[in-house]
Amino acid sequence: MLRRDVIAAIAATAAMTDAVPTAAQAPAPQSPTPQSPTGVPRKAVLTYPNKTMSAKDAVALVTGSNRGVGLGFVKVLLARGAKRVYATARNPEHFAELAALDPGRVVPLELDVTNDAHRRAAAEAATDLTWLINNAAYPGGRNTEERRILSATNLDDLKRSMDTNCWAPAELARLFAPIILKNGGGVIANILTAGAWYCLPEYSGYSISKAAEMMATQGLRAELDREPILVASVFTGDVDTRATPVGHTGNFTPEQHAEEVLDAVARGESDIYAAGSYGMRARIDEDPAAFHRRVIDRFHDRPLVIKNHI
């Protein structure tokens, strides 16, 4: 298909989506195919499953559990009565402290999300899973110039961001969606960022990958629309972590962030604004051009410095 054909198809789809057919024009309801996108058989009758999900008795896997936002999710899931939490980290040296949170319910797993063998081993271990929280992320390397497009000697750092922040969550969703369905349904939550809405120039690779992950999440949500899995985009705002800029203290703890997210999941929300990100979205929408101009001017005049990198 030529590029102009793709553009025409997108425009036509948008027009069809906006159009509301009359009763006479509306086509007769049709039964969906008996096979779901995950390969798990489903009923032939079209239903819209309930997608309000409680953390109580959930079996969750949280990527990047050893610190920050991921550790906050582990703690709050346990506090809310999760049956089991698979707490993953790239380095096994964190396992003892993770297991100590609740030896009976926390199962540490080694997981570098970009490692296919690790991903498959996690899927083989967590066969009882009902919640997948894709939190692990790569913000970019220590070298400021390598995190951008033109100043980088090559695009390897940006590609690593894309592999970690977009493709790895997609691969994990492909592995775990059939497992979640076999266990009766649940949640796939992709932890995005307000940086998915605009490019933070000091971290171009991160913003690019998170914007791509946002679109991947929408595609996954569409495919699982008829299944009992809530696919949530979590737009994280001002959380105090090691990735907080120097001179700034985040207004929300990782635990407060997790509480907000789990409350929204319990209401069945698919786009979740947490830790103040709703206010940022409103500021962008109020005057997008002015917002982006402020970001660019700040980049040139007062570039951000992050406390720590991975």
N, C-alpha and C positions, 0 to 999 in steps of 0.2 A: 504493500500500500504506500502510495506517495505521501509526502508530508502534507500537501494541500488536502489530500483526502482525509487524513487524520484530523486536521483542523476543522474541516467541514463536518466530520462525524461528531466532534466534540460540540460544535455549535448546534448541530441538530439535536443532540442529546439534551443539551441545556434547554432548548426550546420545548422539547417534548416533556421535560421534567416540569417546566413552569406551566404548561398547558393543563387545564382541568377539564376532562371530557364530561359531556352531559350524560345523563342516564342512558339515553338512546345510543350515544357513541361508545360508551364504556364496553369493553369486551367482556365476554362471559368469563367467570373465574375458571382457572385451569389448575389442575393438580400439579404440584411440583414433581420433578423427577424423583424417583424413589431412592436415589443415591445422593448423599450430601457431598460438598466439596472435599470433605476429609475422607470419604470412602466408607463412612459408617452409615448403614441403612437407616432410613427414616420413614415415618408414616407418609402415605400418599395424600393425606388431607392437609391443606395449607393451614398452618397455625402460626401465631406470633407468640413465642414462648415468653413467660415471665422472666425478666432479667433484673429483678431486685435481689441482690446477693448479700447474705450475711456472712461475716467472718467466723461466726460460731460453727465449730465442727469442720471448718474448711481444712483442706490439705494444700498448703501453699509452697511454692518454690520462689525464692527471691534471689535474683542474681545481684552480685556485688553486695553481699550481706555484711561484710566485715566492718563497715564504717558508714557514717553519714546517713543519707536518705535510706539506703538499704537496711542498715541496722535499725533505724527507726521503724521500718515496716515489720521487721522480725519481732521487735519488742511489743508493738501495738497488736499485731496478730495474736501473739501469745496472750496478751491481756484481755483480748476479746473472745478467747475461748477456741482458738484454732486447734484442731485435733493434732496436726503435725506441721512443722515448718522445715522444709529443706533449705538450709542456709548455705549459700554457695560463696566461695571465694577462690581466687586464683592460687593463693598461697596457703597450704595446709597449716602453716604456723598459727593461723587465726582460729583453727578448729576448736581448740580447748576453751577459749573464751566464748565462742559462740555456743558450744554445747553446755557451758556452765549457766547460760540463761535459763535453761530448763532441760536437764538431761533426758527427761522422759519424752519430750516432744520435739526437741531440736535435733535435726539430722544434718550434720555438716557434709557438704559435698565439694570436691575440687571441681571447679568449672571456670576455665578460660572460655568465654562465650564465643571467641573466634576459632576455637579448636573443635573441629567436627567430631573427633573421637570423644572429647569431653562431653559435648552436647548429647551424643548418642548414649554414652554411659549414664548421664543424668536421667535420660528418658527411660532407660532400663531399670534404674534404681527407683524412680518416683512413679511407679505404675498406679498409685492411688491418688494421683494429683487431681485437684479441682481448681486451683488458682495458680496462674503463672504471672509473676510480676517481673517484667523486663526492666530492670533498673541499672544494671552495669553499663558504664559509658566511658569513653575515652575523650577527654576534653581537648587533646592536642599535646604535643611535646613541649619541652622546656624552652626550646628555641623559638622566640617570637616570630621571626621571619619565616620559619618553616611551617607555621600554622596558617599562613596566608597564601594567596594564589600567585601573585607576580614576584614576590620577594623570595619565595621558596626555591631552593636549588632543583627540586623535583616535587612531585605531588604525592610522595609516599606517605607523609604525615596525614594529608587530607584523605587519602585512600584508607589509611588505618582507622580514621574517624568513621568513615562510611562503613567499613567492615564491622566495626564494633557496635556502632550506634544504630545502624539501619539493617544490614543484612543478617547480623547475628540474631536480633530479636525476631526477624522474619523466619529464620531457620528454626529457632526454638518454638515458635508458634506452629510451624508445620509438624514438628515432632509431637508437641503436647496437645494440640487441638483434638486429635482422635482419642487420646487418653482421657482428656477432660470429658468428652462426650460419652465415652464408655462408662465413666464414673457418675453420669447423671447431669453433667453441665457445671458451669462455674464462671470463671473470670480470666480474661487475658488483659492485663493492664500494662501499657507501654508508658514508661515515665519519660515524658518529653521535657520541654522547658519553654519559657516565654521566648527564648532565643530561636525557637522554630518559626516565629512570626517575622523576624527581621534578622539581618546579618550583623553579628557583633564582629567588627573588622579584626580585632586582635585574635579572634578565634573563628576565622572564616570556615575552616573545616568542620568544626563542631556545629555551627549554625546550619551549614549545608546539609550535614548528615541528619540533624534533628528535623529539618524541614522535610527531608526525604522520608524519615521514619513516620512523620505525621501523615503523609500521603499513604505510606504502606499500611498504617493502622486503619485508615479509612477503607482501603481496599479489603483488608482482612475483615473489617466490620461488615462490609457489604456481603462478602461470601458467607459469613456466619449469621446473617440476619435472621434466618429461619431456624437457627439452632439455639439451644439453651445456654449460650455462652455470651456474656457481656464483654464486649471489646471496648476498652476505655483508653482514651487519650488523656494523659495527665499532664497538664501544663503547670510545671512547678515554678514558683516565683522566688521569693526572698528567704531561702532557707540558710541557716548558719552552718556551713560545712567548711572543709578545708579548701574548697573551690571558691570561697567568698573573696571578693577583691580586698586587697590590703587597705586598711583604713575604714572598713565597713563591717558592721556586725549584722548578720541577718536577723530579721524580725521574728522568724519562726524557727523553732527547733525541729529536727527531723521527726520527732515523735508527734509534734503538733501537725506537721505536714501529713504524716500517715493517718492521724485521726480524721483530718478533713477528707482525705481520699477515701478511707473506708466508710465514712458517713455518706459520701456521694455514691459509692458503689451500692450501699444498702438502699439508696433511693433509685437505683437503676440508671444513673447518669452515665452517658458515654463520653461526653466532653467535660472534663473535670478541671476546674480552675482552683489551684491550691496555693496557699502561702502568699496571698496577695497578687497573684498573676491576673486576676480579673480586672483589677485597677489598671494594670499596665496595658491590658488589651483595650480598655476604654480610652486610655490616653493615646494609643496608636490610632484607633478608629476616629477619634475626634479630629485629628489633622495628620494623616499619614506622612505627607511631605515634610511638615515641620518636625515631626518626630524623627524621621530618618536624617534630616539635616542636623538635628542636635546630636545624634549618634555619630555622624561623620565628623562634625566639628570637635566633639569630645575626643574622638580617636586621634585626631591630629594634634590637639592642644594638651590633652590630659589622658594619655593611653592607660588602660587598666593594667594593674599588676595583680595576679592571683596569688593567694597565700602559699599554696602548695600544689604541686602536680603529682600525678601517679608515678 
